[in-house]
Amino acid sequence: TVTSKLCIAIAIPNSTFIFRRANMSYKKAEEILPLEIIQLIQQYVDGETIYIPRKDNERQEWGKNTETRRELAKRNEQIFKDFKNGERISRLADKYFLSEKSIQRIVYKMKKAS
């Protein structure tokens, strides 16, 4: 069966559908779906790649299961602190390898939040 990971359905030219989970293991659609469902899908896409999104109630916010979101928040706080201490936008862009526009957005967002 397909796990709770995001699924991507891939149709290959001989009309065999394969489901790929995020961990890169494959399941044949014939082992998961009734033939009627496969034939119905083939009426819309035959031999093409399609994306099947998660149900709305099972979606997770970006970065929820990683440290990335916390690391970016920490970086943005430091950018704002540096800005408040007088560093120019252009200098911050060079320092953090971001565009000046990105630095401006971060500063604006942090100002708004404080």
C-alpha positions as CSV (number, residue, x, y, z in Angstrom):
1,T,0.0,0.0,0.0
2,V,1.0,3.6,-0.4
3,T,2.3,5.2,2.8
4,S,1.4,8.6,4.1
5,K,4.3,10.1,2.1
6,L,3.5,12.3,-0.9
7,C,2.8,10.1,-4.0
8,I,3.6,10.8,-7.6
9,A,1.9,8.7,-10.2
10,I,4.0,8.0,-13.3
11,A,2.4,6.5,-16.4
12,I,4.8,4.7,-18.6
13,P,4.1,4.1,-22.4
14,N,2.9,0.5,-22.1
15,S,0.0,1.8,-19.9
16,T,1.4,0.5,-16.7
17,F,1.1,3.1,-13.9
18,I,3.7,3.2,-11.2
19,F,3.5,5.1,-7.9
20,R,6.7,6.6,-6.6
21,R,6.9,7.5,-2.9
22,A,9.2,10.2,-1.6
23,N,11.6,7.5,-0.4
24,M,12.0,6.3,-4.1
25,S,10.4,2.9,-3.8
26,Y,7.9,1.9,-6.5
27,K,4.5,0.2,-6.5
28,K,2.6,-0.9,-9.5
29,A,-0.8,0.7,-9.8
30,E,-2.2,-2.7,-10.7
31,E,-1.3,-3.9,-7.2
32,I,-2.9,-0.8,-5.6
33,L,-5.8,0.4,-7.7
34,P,-8.8,-1.4,-9.3
35,L,-8.5,-1.8,-13.0
36,E,-11.5,0.5,-13.5
37,I,-9.6,3.4,-11.8
38,I,-6.5,2.8,-14.0
39,Q,-8.7,2.8,-17.1
40,L,-10.4,6.0,-15.9
41,I,-7.1,7.7,-15.4
42,Q,-5.9,6.6,-18.8
43,Q,-8.9,8.5,-20.4
44,Y,-7.3,11.7,-19.2
45,V,-3.5,10.9,-19.3
46,D,-2.0,8.0,-21.0
47,G,1.7,7.6,-20.9
48,E,2.3,10.9,-19.1
49,T,3.4,11.9,-15.7
50,I,0.8,13.2,-13.2
51,Y,1.0,14.6,-9.7
52,I,-1.4,13.4,-7.0
53,P,-1.5,15.9,-4.1
54,R,-2.1,14.9,-0.5
55,K,-5.5,15.4,1.0
56,D,-5.9,18.9,2.5
57,N,-6.1,17.6,6.0
58,E,-2.8,15.6,5.7
59,R,-0.7,18.4,4.2
60,Q,2.2,19.7,6.2
61,E,3.7,23.2,6.1
62,W,7.0,23.7,4.3
63,G,9.9,22.8,6.5
64,K,7.9,21.3,9.3
65,N,10.0,18.1,9.6
66,T,13.4,19.8,9.1
67,E,15.6,22.3,10.8
68,T,15.6,24.6,7.8
69,R,12.7,26.7,9.0
70,R,14.3,27.3,12.4
71,E,17.7,28.0,10.8
72,L,16.1,30.6,8.4
73,A,14.3,32.3,11.3
74,K,17.5,32.5,13.2
75,R,19.3,33.9,10.2
76,N,16.5,36.5,9.6
77,E,16.6,37.6,13.3
78,Q,20.4,38.1,12.9
79,I,19.9,40.1,9.7
80,F,17.3,42.3,11.5
81,K,19.6,42.8,14.4
82,D,22.5,43.7,12.1
83,F,20.2,46.2,10.3
84,K,19.1,47.8,13.6
85,N,22.8,48.1,14.5
86,G,23.3,50.3,11.4
87,E,24.5,47.8,8.7
88,R,23.4,48.9,5.3
89,I,21.2,46.7,3.1
90,S,23.9,46.3,0.5
91,R,26.4,45.1,3.1
92,L,23.9,42.7,4.5
93,A,23.2,41.3,1.1
94,D,26.9,40.6,0.6
95,K,27.3,39.2,4.1
96,Y,24.3,36.8,3.8
97,F,24.6,36.0,0.1
98,L,21.1,37.3,-0.6
99,S,19.8,40.0,-3.0
100,E,19.1,43.4,-1.6
101,K,15.4,42.9,-2.3
102,S,15.5,39.7,-0.1
103,I,17.1,41.6,2.7
104,Q,14.6,44.4,2.4
105,R,11.7,41.9,2.6
106,I,13.2,40.3,5.7
107,V,13.8,43.6,7.4
108,Y,10.2,44.7,6.5
109,K,8.7,41.5,7.8
110,M,10.7,41.6,11.0
111,K,9.8,45.3,11.6
112,K,6.2,44.4,11.1
113,A,6.4,41.5,13.5
114,S,8.1,43.6,16.3
